[in-house]
Amino acid sequence: MKFEIKSRFTGTVLFSLECGSLKLCVEAAVKSGADLRGANLGDANLYGANLYGANLYGANLYGANLGDANLYGADLGGANLGDANLYGANLRGANLYGANLRGADLYGANLGDANLGDADLGGANLYGRKLSGSRPLFQLGPIGSRNDYLLSFVTDQGVMIRAGCFFGTRNEFEAAINETHGDNEYGQEYRAALALIDKHAELWPAIAEV
């Protein structure tokens, strides 16, 4: 069967292939280095797809199933990922600047080093918690012993923090700092970051549902 990937803006064919599924078609397009900017992949089933380094800037992926997909280093800037399933997806190093992630399922997703600047994360699901407020994401870094990015999330169940393999509450993070770093330079840097995270959550709190 012939599958075509079309532009969401012009309807022109960006890539086509005779294969067994749309997933295989998209993987082949990415592997070939095809320019998939603005691709219309709304509601596509791309579960487990290898989309390493894909150029999907501005693509329509609304409602798409990207569970367990490899999107390492992918360019998803300005993409529409509203209500998409990103459960367990690898988004490490991905560009998500300005992307619509409203209502997306990010449970277990790897967001390390991802650029989430200006992304809309309202109502996204993160480990069973809903991101909430007008600025639910706060990103700092590279900092600390891993020289990595620190991500904090304002959720309906309080502030959650991801730092490397750590993911937990604000208080759990503080306890981990004390146990691992004490008062060394990394501990001091993480505590300064924590003060900024606390202030951010105070200024941009979660919005109570009515």
ChimeraX attribute file (.defattr): number of C-alpha atoms within 10 A of each C-alpha:
attribute: neighborCount
match mode: 1-to-1
recipient: residues
	/A:1	9
	/A:2	11
	/A:3	17
	/A:4	17
	/A:5	20
	/A:6	19
	/A:7	20
	/A:8	17
	/A:9	12
	/A:10	9
	/A:11	12
	/A:12	12
	/A:13	14
	/A:14	17
	/A:15	20
	/A:16	16
	/A:17	17
	/A:18	12
	/A:19	13
	/A:20	11
	/A:21	14
	/A:22	21
	/A:23	19
	/A:24	17
	/A:25	20
	/A:26	26
	/A:27	17
	/A:28	18
	/A:29	21
	/A:30	21
	/A:31	14
	/A:32	11
	/A:33	12
	/A:34	15
	/A:35	15
	/A:36	24
	/A:37	21
	/A:38	24
	/A:39	26
	/A:40	24
	/A:41	25
	/A:42	18
	/A:43	17
	/A:44	18
	/A:45	17
	/A:46	23
	/A:47	18
	/A:48	17
	/A:49	19
	/A:50	22
	/A:51	24
	/A:52	19
	/A:53	19
	/A:54	26
	/A:55	23
	/A:56	25
	/A:57	22
	/A:58	25
	/A:59	25
	/A:60	26
	/A:61	27
	/A:62	22
	/A:63	21
	/A:64	22
	/A:65	24
	/A:66	27
	/A:67	23
	/A:68	21
	/A:69	22
	/A:70	22
	/A:71	25
	/A:72	23
	/A:73	21
	/A:74	23
	/A:75	25
	/A:76	30
	/A:77	24
	/A:78	22
	/A:79	25
	/A:80	27
	/A:81	31
	/A:82	24
	/A:83	22
	/A:84	25
	/A:85	28
	/A:86	27
	/A:87	22
	/A:88	18
	/A:89	24
	/A:90	27
	/A:91	27
	/A:92	18
	/A:93	19
	/A:94	24
	/A:95	26
	/A:96	28
	/A:97	19
	/A:98	19
	/A:99	24
	/A:100	27
	/A:101	27
	/A:102	20
	/A:103	20
	/A:104	24
	/A:105	29
	/A:106	26
	/A:107	18
	/A:108	18
	/A:109	20
	/A:110	24
	/A:111	21
	/A:112	20
	/A:113	22
	/A:114	21
	/A:115	23
	/A:116	23
	/A:117	15
	/A:118	15
	/A:119	20
	/A:120	24
	/A:121	27
	/A:122	23
	/A:123	21
	/A:124	25
	/A:125	24
	/A:126	18
	/A:127	15
	/A:128	14
	/A:129	19
	/A:130	24
	/A:131	27
	/A:132	25
	/A:133	20
	/A:134	14
	/A:135	20
	/A:136	25
	/A:137	27
	/A:138	17
	/A:139	19
	/A:140	14
	/A:141	12
	/A:142	12
	/A:143	15
	/A:144	18
	/A:145	13
	/A:146	11
	/A:147	11
	/A:148	15
	/A:149	20
	/A:150	24
	/A:151	22
	/A:152	25
	/A:153	27
	/A:154	28
	/A:155	25
	/A:156	19
	/A:157	13
	/A:158	16
	/A:159	21
	/A:160	22
	/A:161	23
	/A:162	20
	/A:163	18
	/A:164	17
	/A:165	8
	/A:166	12
	/A:167	16
	/A:168	17
	/A:169	17
	/A:170	19
	/A:171	13
	/A:172	14
	/A:173	20
	/A:174	16
	/A:175	13
	/A:176	15
	/A:177	19
	/A:178	16
	/A:179	11
	/A:180	12
	/A:181	16
	/A:182	13
	/A:183	14
	/A:184	11
	/A:185	12
	/A:186	18
	/A:187	20
	/A:188	16
	/A:189	15
	/A:190	22
	/A:191	17
	/A:192	12
	/A:193	18
	/A:194	19
	/A:195	10
	/A:196	14
	/A:197	24
	/A:198	15
	/A:199	12
	/A:200	17
	/A:201	21
	/A:202	11
	/A:203	10
	/A:204	16
	/A:205	19
	/A:206	23
	/A:207	13
	/A:208	8
	/A:209	6
	/A:210	3
